[in-house]
Amino acid sequence: MLSEVKFDYVYSSGDIEPEDFFLHALMNSSTFDLGLGFFNSSGFRTLAMGFAIFIHKGGTMRFIINDSLSEEDKLAIQNGLVKSPEELIENNLINTLKNLTSVLSSYDQHFFKCLSWLISTKRLEIKAYMPQGERGGIVHQKFGIFKDNNNNSVAFSGSANFSKSALRHNLESITCHVSWNNEISETTRIKLYSEQFNTIWDGNNNNIKQIPIDRVKTYFNENFNNINIKELLDEENDLIDKSSLSIKSKNKYKKAYTKAIGVVSDYNESYTYNKELVNPFTLRPYQHEAIKAWFDNICIGLYEMATGTGKTITALAAALDLVKKDSRKIILISCPFIHLVEQWSDEAHKFGLRPIIVAESRKIWEPLLKRELDLFKRKSINIVTIITTNVSLVMDTFQDLLSNHWDNTLFIADECHYLGSSNIRKFLPINCKSRLGLSATPERYYDDEGSKELIEYFDKIVYSLPLKDAIGKFLTPYYYYPTPVEMTDEEFEEYLDITKKMQLFSHTKSEKNSAILEQLAIKRARIQNNSISKVEWVRKNISNKNINYTLFYAGDKIFDDIKRILGLEKKIKIHEFTGDQNRKQRKDILNRFINKKLQALIAMKCLDEGVDVPPTRTAYFLASSGNPREFIQRRGRVLRKSEGKDYSIIYDLISIPPLERINQLIETEETSIKSAFRKEFKRIKEFSELAINKNSSFEQIFDIALKLNIIGD
């Protein structure tokens, strides 16, 4: 109840945060009336806090927004140049939403998803108004009223307009008034706010006119309605952890969240083994061959299969065959990233498995896992499926829980090359009799020792399906355009310096030197990835034409510049795809991309491994490095088959030395650069050899390779 909350009279950004007020008000209310002055900012994060709890408890909402008229629009209306002001305003609102969609933060997206959920369930009404008559200006209401089921009310007002400047930059504050302290001044203010809201809502204010808003509601549902109440709660719980809420407020929310998830329909679905295990897929001949090869090697081995050839399905089918032979089995699947855990979970469900997800919140997975393992030990159930991240795999808590069960465990390692790092491989379950590693590129870059130990752990590569055998049969053919882009003189000097340092550690092989080399290689690659010349290339060469189903990979330093050029300058409907987004957000973004509501995605690394975007037609590799695994994975994202997709196109922007500097290099510098670019040239050559246009794709880079004297190396 609202009366159980101790509300402050004033909330000011930088002091007592306004988001603390909205969190407590929303979590304890049954209705919320909001009069919003401006609807042209991406700063809705404050209102996001507590919204899912409000929805879960059955909350309903009324929402008033203004007309979004510019000064030019007003002048055009006054001069009679606009036949339908209402249509103009509705178009303005939709365009505002479209512009916001491309730059929304995770908090903003959550707010809009909550609004969309309420609209779709008819628990939210939205009305928009424009000024009319002789009075100019726009409707500036910035106030609201919360009510609970016991008729307690809280009203708030102030200059805060839910923009970033208003709520995050110490410029605005709000005041609130409560109904239960029996102060006449407080109850009078609440009554005035309620009457003011209802007067506007009912259309009884002569200075304003209601605007049709059905298309705005439709836009909400089409762009933000791919989520259910459980997902909203989980998403909000993640946002709370990252927010600037007070510790006290976070603790309050956690209690409400824990209580909520205990009663959400199907949240606590049974994880017990479903006896109706079945492979829903028709396996290809090579997948049958891979499974047979694994069984022939006593159910231990590694699959080296090209990205996009169905490693996940093959592994789950192998696990199912093993269960048929040995009905009591713990299936443990480990993945390097949480988004891969989520994808494995989706696929495992199709086989009839009910996996326990061991990632992030230990309070959720630990009791579930303990229960299932106890039931397994007492032979009450025969199958336990666990999907975890590599980070959780090495945790003491997880290792202790599985310590007495390794003999009965099938260990499947997705993208197993990550397990070769020195800080992970020592935790690998050596007592597992059944092991299956999966990777398109098992070898670890600059880590011969890690690669060797990884292969030994899985005994050997029992099945290999290289890309050249998959293209045209199971993957889409592609055109490849290597495009040289010159580094600046400053970038090249830094590149030279790091290359020289790498030479010092390359003569003696050791784990320490390998680690140093890897770090230096990453640092050098960042120079190539983030060359400012790539930003200018994008500005000059990318247009809004035929850009649908396109991926952009950009370096971290130029990421925002590339996104701004594509989204704001080129007007491309683009959205970033980053590691900060949770499962629900990624799912929503990918669905919008697949359905052409987004033309393009831009990422740094999150689309490298495991993310399925089959419709992708074109990719721009703006992040360039010599790491072959990175590019093999990225190429695989583009080559997945999709209806109506006959081929793919890859543009590979390669950072090269400034042309005028090549002939100026001294002998030692030339040797260093030759060594560095030899690996780059080898990758380009391999990519070209498998391309449809293999005879012409070398032309642009050939002169550079010739000048560096690396042709034929």
N, C-alpha and C positions, 0 to 999 in steps of 0.2 A: 504494500500500500504506500501511497505517496506520503501519508502522514508519518510513516516510520523513517523517512529520510530527513536528515538535518540539512536543509538547503541554506546556502549563504545568500545574503541579500544581493551582492554584486559579484559577478564573475568577469575577470579581465584576463586577456591573453598575457601570459608571462607571469601571472600571479596565481589566482585560482582559475584554472583553465575552464572556458565555456564547455569543452567537451565532457568535463566531469559532470556538469549540470545536466547535459542531455543524456548521458549514460544513465544516471540515476532516475531521471524523469521518465525516460522511455521504458526502462525495465520495470517500472512500478505503475504504469498507466494502462488504461484500456482504450482511451481515445486520445487523439492528438490533432488539434487544429493548427495549421501553420499558414501564416501570411508572410510570403517571401517577397522582399522588395525587388531584388535583382536575380535574374536567372541567366547570368552570362559569365560564370566563373567555374573553374574546375575544382574549387575548394570546398567540397561537401564532406570532408573527412570528419568534422565534428559531429554532424548529424548521423554518421554511420554507426557510431558507438552505441550499442544497445538496441539497434533497430531489429535485429533478428530475434532477440528475446521478446521484444514488443510484439512482433509478428507471431512468434510461437505461443504467446499467451492469449492470442485472439484479438490483438489490437486492431482498431480501425482508424482511418485518417481522412481528414479533409485538407486540401492543399490549394492555396490561392497563389497564383503567380502574376507578374505584371505583363505589360504588352511588349516589351523588348523593342521599342521603337527607337531608332536613331534620330538625330536632329534632322537629317536629310529626309527620312521617312515622314516626320511630322510636317515638315515644310511642304512636301509633295501632297500630303493629305489636305492641308489647309488650302493649297492652291488648286485643289480639285484634279490633280494629276493621277490620283490613284482611285480606280473605280471601286475596289473592294478592300477597304482598310483591314477588315477582319481576316481576309485571306492573306494579305501581306503580313500581318502580325503572326498568323499561324505558321506561315512559311519561315518567318524570322526565328520563331521558337524552334522549329525543326532544324533549321540550319545551325542554330546555336548548339543544339544537342549533337549534331553531326560533327561540328568542330570540336566540341568537348570530347567526343568519343575517342578521337585520335590521341588525346593527351591525358586521359583520365588516369589518376593514380589508383592504386588498389583500394584505397578508402573510398574514392569517388565512385568507382565501379560497384562497390558493395552497396553504397547508398542507392544507386540507380537500380540495382538488382532487387533491392528490397521494395522500392517503389513499384517496379514491374510486377513483382510477386503479388503485391496488394491489389494492383489493377486487375490482374488476371483472375484473382479470387473475389473480385468485386468488393474489396474491403478498403479501397482508396478511391476517392473522388477528387478530380482536379478541375479547377475552373481558372480561366485567365480573363483579365479585364484590361480595357484601354480607356483613357480619359475621353470625355466628350463634353460638348458645350463650350463655354468660353474659357473655362479653366484649363490651363496648359499643364505640362509636366506629366509625370507618370505616377502610378500607385506605389507609394513608398512604404507600405506596411512591412514592418519587420518585427513580428510579434507572434505569439502562439499561446495556446492553452492546452495543458495536459489534464486529464481527469481519470480517476480510477473507479472501480465498481462501488465504492463506498461514498461516492459523490464528493470526494476531496478533489480540489483543483489547485493547479500551479500555473500561473501566467508569467510570461517573460516578455521583455521588450528591450529595445536599445537600438543603436545604430549599426549593430552587427548585421551584415547582409549575406553571411555565409560565403564570403569570398576569402581567398587566401590572405589578402591584406587585412581583412577584418578579423579573422580568427586566429591567425598564426603569427602576426607581426606586431603585437602589442599596441595596436591602433584603436581597438574597439572594446567595448564591454557590454554586458547585458545585466539587467536587473530582474529579479524574480520576486513574485508575491505568492503567498500560500494562504489557503482558505481556512485552515483549522486552528489558527491562533486567536481567532475571534476579534482581531483588531478591525475596526470599522474601515480604516483607510485601506487595509489590505483587501478585504472583501469587496469594497467599492471599486478598486482598480480592476480586480478580476472580473467583476460584473461589466465594467466599461469595455474591457477587452473582448469579452464574450459577445456583447451587444454589437461592438464594432465589426467583429468578424462575421456575425450572422447577418448584419445589414448588408455587407458587401456580398456575402455568399448568396443571399436571397435576391440580390439585384435591386435593393431599395435605396441605393445611393445614386442620386441624380447626376453626379459628376463622372460616373464611370459606366462602361458598357461591356457586357460579357462577350467573350470571343469563343467561337467554336474551337474545340480542342481534340476532337476525336482522332485526327491524324497524329497528334502528338502522343496520345495513348497507344496508338498502333505502333508508333516508332519504338516506344518503350518495350512493348511486348516482343517485337521482332528482334530487338538488339540486346535485351537483357533478361530474357525469360527462359534460359536453359539451365535452371537450377531449382532444387527443391528445398524444403524447409530444413532438412538435416544438413544439407550442403551450406545453406546460409549460416546456420549456427557454427559449423566447423570453420567456415571462412572468417566469420566475425571473431571467433576465438583466436585465430592466428593474428588478426589485425590488432586485437587488444594487447597481445604480447609486444608488438612493435610500436604501440602508441605511446604518447607522452602523458597518459593518465597517471594519476597518483597511485602509489602502491595500495592504498586503502581501497580506491575505486577498482583497481584490477582484481583485488581479492574478492570484492563484492561480486564482480562479474563472474569470476571463476566458480563461485558457489552457485550462482544462477545458471551458468552454463552446465555444470555437472548435474544439477537437478533437471534441467531441460532435456539433456540427451538421454536421461533415464526413461523418459516417457515418449520420446519421438517414435512414431511408428516405424518399425523394421530396423531401428538403429541397432538393437541388441539381437540381431538375427542369429540363429544358432550356427555356430562354427563347426558343429559336429559333422563327421564324415557323411556325405550323401552317397548312398550305395549305388545310385544311378550314374556312375561315372561313365562318360561316353566321349569319344572324340567327334566333335561336330564338323570337322574338316575332312575333305578328301585330299589325302597326301599325294604329293607328286612323287614320281619314281625316285628322284634323288633324295627325297626326305626318307623314304623307306630304306634306301641304301645307307644313309647316315645312321639311322637307328640300328640297322643290322650290324654295321661296323662297330658301333658302341657296345652292343651285346657280345659280339665276337671277342671284344677286348675285356670281357668280364665286367661290363658296365662301368668302365672308367675310360676317360679320354676327352679330347678337345675337338670341337667343330670349328673349322676355319671356313666360314661361309660368308659370301659377299653380302653387304648390307642390302636388305630388301628381299632376301631369298627365303625368309620364314624361319629363322633360327628359334624364335620363341615357340612357335607351333610345333616344330620338330622336337624340341626339348620336352614340351608338355606331353606330346604323343609318346615319347620314349618313357617318360615317367609313368604314364598310364599303362604301358606294356609291362613295366617293372612291377607295378602294383598287382597286375593280373597274375604274375608269377609268385610274388611275395606280398600277400594281402596286408601285412602289417608294416607300415612304412611312414616315416616322417619325411616329408618333402620340403627341403629348405632351399629357397631361392634368394640369392643375394645380388643386389644391383648397386651401381655406383651413385645413382641419383634417385630422388624421390619420385620424379615423373615416370621413371622406368618401373619403380615399384607399383605405381598406380596402373600402368599399362599391363604389367604381368598379372595383377589382380583381376583386371577386366577379362583377360584371356583365360585365366584359371577358372573363373566362374563359368565360362562357356563349356568347360570340361566336367562341370559338376562339383568342382572343388570349392571349399569355403575357406579361403586363406585368412590367416591372422596377419595383419599388417604391423610389423615391428619397425616403427619409425616415429620420430618426433615425440609425441606425448607418452611417456612411459607409464603414467597413471592409467592409461586406457589399455595398452597392450599387455602389460605385465600380468595383471590378474587373469586375463583371458588365456594367455599362454600357459600360466601355471595350471589353470583348470583343465585345459586340453591335454597337457602332458600328464597330468595326474590320471585323467580318464584313460589315456593311452597306456599308461603303466599298469592300470588295473584291468586292462583289456576290455574296457567298456566301449571303446572306439578303436578302430584299426588304422585310421588315416588322420594325420595332422599335417596341414599345409601352412608353411610360414614363408612370408615374403618380407625381406628386410633390406635396409641399406647397408653398404659396407661399413659405414660408421657405427651403426647399431650392432652389426655382426661382431665387432671386436670389443664391445662393451663387456665388462666383467659380469654384470647382471645377466646378460643374455648367454654368455659362455657358461656360466654356472648352471643356468636352467637346462641347458642342453648337454651338460657334461656326462650324464648317465645314459644318453640316448644316441650317441654318435654311431654306434654299431647298426642301428636301425634307420639311419638317415641317408637319404639321397641328397647330395649337395650339388645344386646347379648354380653356376656363377655366370651371370650375364655380363657382357663386356669385360671378360675376365682379365684382360691386360692390366686393369686397375689394381688387381690383387697382387701384382708383382712388386709393388712398392715395399720397401724394407719395413715400414711401420704397419703393414697389413699382413704380409705373407706369413709372419711368425704366428699369427692367430688362426691360420687356416686349419680346419678340422682334419687332422691327419688320421683320425680313427674312423672316418667315413669310408665304408667299403665301396660305396657307389658315388662317383663324381663325374660331373659333366661341365666342361668349360665351353663358353660361347664367345666368339670374337671374329670380326672380319679381319682384324690385324693383331694377332697375339703378341708380336714382337713389341717390346717397349723401346721407345725412342731414347737414345743415349743411355740405355741401361741393359747391357748385355747380361750382367749377372742376374738381374730381376727376370729377364726373359727366360734365361736358362732354368732358373728355379721354378718358374711358373709352369713351363712345359713339363718339367720333371714331376711336379705335383699332380698333373693330370695324365702323366705317363707319356703320352704322345698325341699328335694330331691324328685322330682316327678317320676323319673325313674332311675333305677340302673341296670347296666349290668356288673357284676364282671368278672374278668379275667377267673376264673375257668369255667364260662359258655360260654366263647367265644373261648377258646382254642380248636382246633380240628374242630370247625365249621366256625368261621370267622377269626381266627388267627392260626398261624402255631405252632404245638407242638415243644417242645424244650428239649434238653439235658442240664443239669446244672452241672457244675463242680466247687464247692467251693474249693478254693486252699489257704491254710494258708501260709503266708509269714511272717517270724519273723522280727519285728522291731529291729533296733540297740539299744544298751544300752542307747545311748544318746537320741534317739528318744523316747524311752520308759520312760525315766526320765521326759522329757518334757510333755509327755502324762499324766503321773501320776499327775504332778503339776497342769495341767489344770483341770483334773477330780476332784481334791480336791477343787479347786476354785468353780467348778460348784455345788458342794454339799452345799456350803454356801448360794447359791441363789435359791436352789430348795425347801426349806422348806416353804417359804412364797410366795404365788401366787399374782403377781401384774403385770401390764403392763411393769413397769420398769424392774422387775426381769426377766420377759419373754424375754425382749430385750437383757438383759445381758447374759442370758443363751444361747440364739440363737447365739450371737457373740462368746461365749466361745465354743459352739458346733462346729461352723464353724472353729474356730482356731484349735480345737482338731482334727477335721476331716482332716484338711490340713496336719497334721503330718502323719496320716494314708495314705492319698492320695499320699504323696510325699516320702514315705519310699524308701531309696536308694536300699533296698533289692528287690523291684519290678523291678528296672532297671536291676539288675543282673539276675532276673528270666527271663525277656524278652530276654536278651542276650543268655541265656542258652537254652531256650525252644521254641523260635519262629524261624522258618525257612521260606524260600521262597516257600516252597511246599504247594500247595493247600490253598493259602492265599487269593484267589479272594473273593470279596464281604465281606470284613472284616472291622469292626469298632474297634478302640482302644479309650478308654477313659483314659486320663492321668491327673494327678495333675499338677498344674501350674509350680511347681518348677522342676519337672522331665520331663516336656513336651518336651523340646528341646532335652534332652538326649535320650528319647524314640524315637523321630522322627529321630534323627541321627543314632541310632542303626538300626532301621528298614530300613531307606532309604539308608544310606551309607554302613553300615556293612553287612546288610542282602540283599541289592539290591532289596528291595520290592518297587514297584511303589506306593508310598504313598503321600498323600497331606493333609496338615492341614486344618481344617474347624473351623474358628474362627469368633468372633464377629466383627473383623476389616474388614471383606470382605463384599462387597455390594452385592445386589441381583444378578447382572449379573455374578459376580465371583462365588457366591455360585451355581448358576444354571449351570455354565460351569463345576465346579468341580463335581457336582452330576451327570451330563450327562456323564462325562468321567468315573466316577465310575460305573455307570449303564452299559456303553458300554465296560467295562473291559480295558479301557485305563489307569485306575488307579486300583490297586489291593486292596488298603485299604485307609481308612480315619482315621485321628487322631483328636480328639477334647477334649476340657475340658468340656464345658457345652452346646455348641451351637447345639448339636444333641439331647439334652435332650427332647425338646418339639416341636412338630409340623413339624419337618423335615421328609419328606417321602423318605425313601430309601428301598423300598420293596425287592430288590434282596438280601439284606444283609443276609448272611448265618451264620456268626460267629461274636461274640463280645467279647472283652477282657475288663473287668471292672478293670482297674488298679487303678482307683480313688475309694476308699472305704470309706464309711461313714455310720452312722446309720440312715440317713434321708431316710425313706421309699419311699417318693414321687420321689426322684431322681432316685432310682433304678427301680421303677415301670415304670417311663417314659423311661428309657434307655432300659429296657427289651422290652417295646412296640415298640421301633425302630427296633428290631430284629425279631419280631413275625409277621410282616405284610406279608400277602400272596403274592406270586409271582410265575409266571409260572416256573415249573421245581423245585420248592422249596418244599420239603416234610417235612423238619424239620430245626430247627436252633440249634446253639450251643452257650452256654454262659459260659465263664470262669470268675469266680469271685475271684480276688485276695484279700484276707482278711488279713489285717495287724493284727498280734497277738503279745502278749508279747514274749520276748525271752524265749525259753523253760526252760533254766537253771535258769531264774529268778522267775518262777511261784512258786516254793516251798520256795523261799526266801522272799516272800511278807509278811509283817506284817498284822495283822488283819484288820486295817483300810484301808490299801492299797488294800487288797484282796476284801474288801467290795466295794470299789470304782470301781475296775476293773470288778467285777461281775456285778455291776449295768450298767456299760458302755457296756459290751459285751453281756449282756442279750438282749438288743435291736438288736444288730448285729446278735446274734444267732437266734432270732425270725424271722428276715428277711430271713436268710439263710434257716430256716426251712420252711417258707412259699414258698420260691422259689423252694425248693426241692420237696415239696408236689405236685406241679403242673407239675413237670418235668417228662419226659418219664422214666428217670433212677432214680426215686425218692428213690428206695430202696438202691441204691449204692452211691448216691451223698453226703450222710452224712458222709461217712466213714472217709474222710480225716480230717474233722473238729471235729469229735466226741470225740477224746481223749482230745483235748483242752477244749471242753465244759465240759467234765467229770472232768478234773483237776480244773476247775474254779467252779465246783459244780453248774452249771446252767442248767443241764439236768432236764427237767420236769417243769422248771419255766414258 
